[in-house]
């Protein structure tokens, strides 16, 4: 490769399943009242982890938003349905939080930015915006029914 040609950025490695340490798996009824106790349970585990010092507030708010979205939008607040939350760690890559809901999914790219034009006054779309701002990596999988959030 010529010296003056730009180098391709190295692809970011995903978590290695063999090195992933599952710390907590929790299911909750799709009820708004169930969100806060789960957030507190997850955060108790996260606070014990190495490498997250000073990042707890960002993780907590992102988790709160992801669980609320899963309960409200994914499970339609049907308490007969459940939402799942998994917390894993990898010493090299940080904490991975996965939230899954039983909904039909959505297209994240179709959510209008809450920082532009009339959307500033909208009461929708702020949760996903916050999650993206607070976490280091955010991916929506399985047609938007699963969110993977990483904090390094």
Residue pairs with C-beta under 8 A, 6 or more apart in sequence:
1 7
12 137
13 93
15 88
15 90
15 93
15 96
15 150
16 90
19 90
19 91
19 92
20 88
20 89
20 90
20 96
21 88
21 89
21 90
22 86
22 87
22 88
23 45
23 49
23 87
23 88
23 89
24 41
24 42
24 45
24 85
24 86
24 87
25 84
25 85
25 86
25 87
26 38
26 41
26 42
26 84
26 85
26 86
27 82
27 83
27 84
27 85
28 34
28 35
28 37
28 38
28 67
28 71
28 82
28 83
28 85
29 79
29 80
29 81
29 82
30 70
30 71
30 74
30 75
30 76
30 77
30 78
30 79
30 80
30 81
30 82
30 83
30 101
30 102
31 71
31 77
31 79
32 68
32 71
32 72
32 77
34 71
35 64
35 67
35 68
35 71
36 64
38 67
38 85
39 60
39 63
39 64
39 67
42 63
42 85
42 87
42 97
43 56
43 59
43 60
43 63
45 87
46 52
46 56
46 59
46 60
46 87
46 95
47 56
49 89
49 95
50 91
51 91
51 94
51 152
52 59
52 94
52 95
52 151
55 151
58 134
58 135
58 151
59 95
59 97
59 134
59 135
59 151
61 130
61 134
62 97
62 130
62 131
62 134
62 135
62 149
62 151
63 85
63 97
63 99
63 149
65 127
65 128
65 130
65 131
66 97
66 99
66 127
66 131
66 147
66 149
67 83
67 85
67 99
68 127
69 101
69 127
69 128
69 147
70 83
70 99
70 100
70 101
70 103
70 147
71 77
71 83
71 101
73 101
73 103
73 106
74 83
74 101
74 102
74 103
74 145
75 81
75 82
75 83
75 101
75 102
75 103
76 103
81 101
81 102
82 102
83 99
83 100
83 101
83 102
84 98
84 99
84 100
84 101
85 97
85 98
85 99
85 100
86 96
86 97
86 98
86 100
87 95
87 96
87 97
88 95
88 96
88 97
88 98
89 95
89 96
90 96
93 150
93 152
94 136
94 150
94 151
94 152
95 150
95 151
96 148
96 149
96 150
97 148
97 149
97 150
97 151
98 146
98 147
98 148
98 149
99 146
99 147
99 149
100 142
100 145
100 146
101 145
101 146
102 145
103 144
103 145
104 143
104 145
105 142
105 143
105 144
105 145
106 143
106 144
107 144
108 128
108 140
108 144
111 124
111 125
111 128
112 119
112 122
112 125
113 119
113 125
113 129
114 120
114 122
114 124
114 125
114 126
114 129
115 129
119 125
131 138
131 147
131 149
132 138
135 149
135 150
135 151
136 150
136 151
136 152
137 148
137 149
137 150
138 147
138 148
138 149
138 150
139 147
139 148
140 146
140 147
140 148
141 147
141 148
